[in-house]
Amino acid sequence: MILMPHLSMLKIYLKLQDLNSHDALQELLAQAGVCVKKNMEECEGVLYAHLALNTSLPSLNFSSLPLPIRFLDLLSLLENLPYSQEITFFHFTLDLREKILKNLQTQQEQRVTEKECQLLRFFHQNKGKELSKETLLKEIWEYHPEAETHTLETHIYRLRQKLEEDPNVPQILLNCREGYWMKDVLSSI
């Protein structure tokens, strides 16, 4: 059962005093596709439990909620945070809720899978940075770094089919020494 079909890798900063609550929430949120981060700079939304938080990020004050709160009610509140519903990169837009990739040059729309959507969002957030295969497997699939799998390569292949003018000569998703990276800008399309 997918608890949050419209939410794709929302990263939140979780600030709670009680470590047991933090660990329990982190585990439950991860199962629902919500990634808990320790660094607020990596986040698009904030769940916090104190009043003195100065941020422009969409936020939810955990301490103002009636406790105990049902987990599904918490997920519903998180899903309704006004985080970005669409990302734009190069000549593409990606609708994160509907999982539609649109080529702005041709107006062609393609469906992407949940994992393709998560990968594109992660590459977009780390544009210009080399990302190791281990990092991608850990962040997107929560795999152990030493796991033997071709899942990532398969997803990169499929994304290149959707993104690249010539998938055999990629210009957007590129290989690097330890993994992959997304260019900041394209020299020519």
Secondary structure as a PSIPRED ss2 file (coil, helix, strand):
# PSIPRED VFORMAT (PSIPRED V4.0)

   1 M C   1.000  0.000  0.000
   2 I C   1.000  0.000  0.000
   3 L C   1.000  0.000  0.000
   4 M C   1.000  0.000  0.000
   5 P C   1.000  0.000  0.000
   6 H C   1.000  0.000  0.000
   7 L C   1.000  0.000  0.000
   8 S C   1.000  0.000  0.000
   9 M C   1.000  0.000  0.000
  10 L E   0.000  0.000  1.000
  11 K E   0.000  0.000  1.000
  12 I E   0.000  0.000  1.000
  13 Y E   0.000  0.000  1.000
  14 L E   0.000  0.000  1.000
  15 K E   0.000  0.000  1.000
  16 L C   1.000  0.000  0.000
  17 Q C   1.000  0.000  0.000
  18 D C   1.000  0.000  0.000
  19 L H   0.000  1.000  0.000
  20 N H   0.000  1.000  0.000
  21 S H   0.000  1.000  0.000
  22 H H   0.000  1.000  0.000
  23 D H   0.000  1.000  0.000
  24 A H   0.000  1.000  0.000
  25 L H   0.000  1.000  0.000
  26 Q H   0.000  1.000  0.000
  27 E H   0.000  1.000  0.000
  28 L H   0.000  1.000  0.000
  29 L H   0.000  1.000  0.000
  30 A H   0.000  1.000  0.000
  31 Q H   0.000  1.000  0.000
  32 A C   1.000  0.000  0.000
  33 G C   1.000  0.000  0.000
  34 V E   0.000  0.000  1.000
  35 C E   0.000  0.000  1.000
  36 V E   0.000  0.000  1.000
  37 K E   0.000  0.000  1.000
  38 K C   1.000  0.000  0.000
  39 N C   1.000  0.000  0.000
  40 M H   0.000  1.000  0.000
  41 E H   0.000  1.000  0.000
  42 E H   0.000  1.000  0.000
  43 C C   1.000  0.000  0.000
  44 E C   1.000  0.000  0.000
  45 G E   0.000  0.000  1.000
  46 V E   0.000  0.000  1.000
  47 L E   0.000  0.000  1.000
  48 Y E   0.000  0.000  1.000
  49 A C   1.000  0.000  0.000
  50 H C   1.000  0.000  0.000
  51 L C   1.000  0.000  0.000
  52 A C   1.000  0.000  0.000
  53 L C   1.000  0.000  0.000
  54 N C   1.000  0.000  0.000
  55 T C   1.000  0.000  0.000
  56 S C   1.000  0.000  0.000
  57 L C   1.000  0.000  0.000
  58 P C   1.000  0.000  0.000
  59 S E   0.000  0.000  1.000
  60 L E   0.000  0.000  1.000
  61 N E   0.000  0.000  1.000
  62 F H   0.000  1.000  0.000
  63 S H   0.000  1.000  0.000
  64 S H   0.000  1.000  0.000
  65 L C   1.000  0.000  0.000
  66 P C   1.000  0.000  0.000
  67 L C   1.000  0.000  0.000
  68 P C   1.000  0.000  0.000
  69 I C   1.000  0.000  0.000
  70 R C   1.000  0.000  0.000
  71 F H   0.000  1.000  0.000
  72 L H   0.000  1.000  0.000
  73 D H   0.000  1.000  0.000
  74 L H   0.000  1.000  0.000
  75 L H   0.000  1.000  0.000
  76 S H   0.000  1.000  0.000
  77 L H   0.000  1.000  0.000
  78 L H   0.000  1.000  0.000
  79 E H   0.000  1.000  0.000
  80 N C   1.000  0.000  0.000
  81 L C   1.000  0.000  0.000
  82 P C   1.000  0.000  0.000
  83 Y C   1.000  0.000  0.000
  84 S C   1.000  0.000  0.000
  85 Q C   1.000  0.000  0.000
  86 E E   0.000  0.000  1.000
  87 I E   0.000  0.000  1.000
  88 T E   0.000  0.000  1.000
  89 F E   0.000  0.000  1.000
  90 F C   1.000  0.000  0.000
  91 H C   1.000  0.000  0.000
  92 F E   0.000  0.000  1.000
  93 T E   0.000  0.000  1.000
  94 L E   0.000  0.000  1.000
  95 D E   0.000  0.000  1.000
  96 L C   1.000  0.000  0.000
  97 R C   1.000  0.000  0.000
  98 E C   1.000  0.000  0.000
  99 K C   1.000  0.000  0.000
 100 I E   0.000  0.000  1.000
 101 L E   0.000  0.000  1.000
 102 K E   0.000  0.000  1.000
 103 N E   0.000  0.000  1.000
 104 L C   1.000  0.000  0.000
 105 Q C   1.000  0.000  0.000
 106 T C   1.000  0.000  0.000
 107 Q C   1.000  0.000  0.000
 108 Q C   1.000  0.000  0.000
 109 E E   0.000  0.000  1.000
 110 Q E   0.000  0.000  1.000
 111 R E   0.000  0.000  1.000
 112 V C   1.000  0.000  0.000
 113 T C   1.000  0.000  0.000
 114 E H   0.000  1.000  0.000
 115 K H   0.000  1.000  0.000
 116 E H   0.000  1.000  0.000
 117 C H   0.000  1.000  0.000
 118 Q H   0.000  1.000  0.000
 119 L H   0.000  1.000  0.000
 120 L H   0.000  1.000  0.000
 121 R H   0.000  1.000  0.000
 122 F H   0.000  1.000  0.000
 123 F H   0.000  1.000  0.000
 124 H H   0.000  1.000  0.000
 125 Q H   0.000  1.000  0.000
 126 N C   1.000  0.000  0.000
 127 K C   1.000  0.000  0.000
 128 G C   1.000  0.000  0.000
 129 K C   1.000  0.000  0.000
 130 E C   1.000  0.000  0.000
 131 L E   0.000  0.000  1.000
 132 S E   0.000  0.000  1.000
 133 K H   0.000  1.000  0.000
 134 E H   0.000  1.000  0.000
 135 T H   0.000  1.000  0.000
 136 L H   0.000  1.000  0.000
 137 L H   0.000  1.000  0.000
 138 K H   0.000  1.000  0.000
 139 E H   0.000  1.000  0.000
 140 I H   0.000  1.000  0.000
 141 W H   0.000  1.000  0.000
 142 E C   1.000  0.000  0.000
 143 Y C   1.000  0.000  0.000
 144 H C   1.000  0.000  0.000
 145 P C   1.000  0.000  0.000
 146 E C   1.000  0.000  0.000
 147 A C   1.000  0.000  0.000
 148 E C   1.000  0.000  0.000
 149 T C   1.000  0.000  0.000
 150 H C   1.000  0.000  0.000
 151 T H   0.000  1.000  0.000
 152 L H   0.000  1.000  0.000
 153 E H   0.000  1.000  0.000
 154 T H   0.000  1.000  0.000
 155 H H   0.000  1.000  0.000
 156 I H   0.000  1.000  0.000
 157 Y H   0.000  1.000  0.000
 158 R H   0.000  1.000  0.000
 159 L H   0.000  1.000  0.000
 160 R H   0.000  1.000  0.000
 161 Q H   0.000  1.000  0.000
 162 K H   0.000  1.000  0.000
 163 L H   0.000  1.000  0.000
 164 E C   1.000  0.000  0.000
 165 E C   1.000  0.000  0.000
 166 D C   1.000  0.000  0.000
 167 P C   1.000  0.000  0.000
 168 N C   1.000  0.000  0.000
 169 V C   1.000  0.000  0.000
 170 P C   1.000  0.000  0.000
 171 Q C   1.000  0.000  0.000
 172 I C   1.000  0.000  0.000
 173 L E   0.000  0.000  1.000
 174 L E   0.000  0.000  1.000
 175 N E   0.000  0.000  1.000
 176 C C   1.000  0.000  0.000
 177 R C   1.000  0.000  0.000
 178 E C   1.000  0.000  0.000
 179 G E   0.000  0.000  1.000
 180 Y E   0.000  0.000  1.000
 181 W E   0.000  0.000  1.000
 182 M E   0.000  0.000  1.000
 183 K C   1.000  0.000  0.000
 184 D C   1.000  0.000  0.000
 185 V C   1.000  0.000  0.000
 186 L C   1.000  0.000  0.000
 187 S C   1.000  0.000  0.000
 188 S C   1.000  0.000  0.000
 189 I C   1.000  0.000  0.000
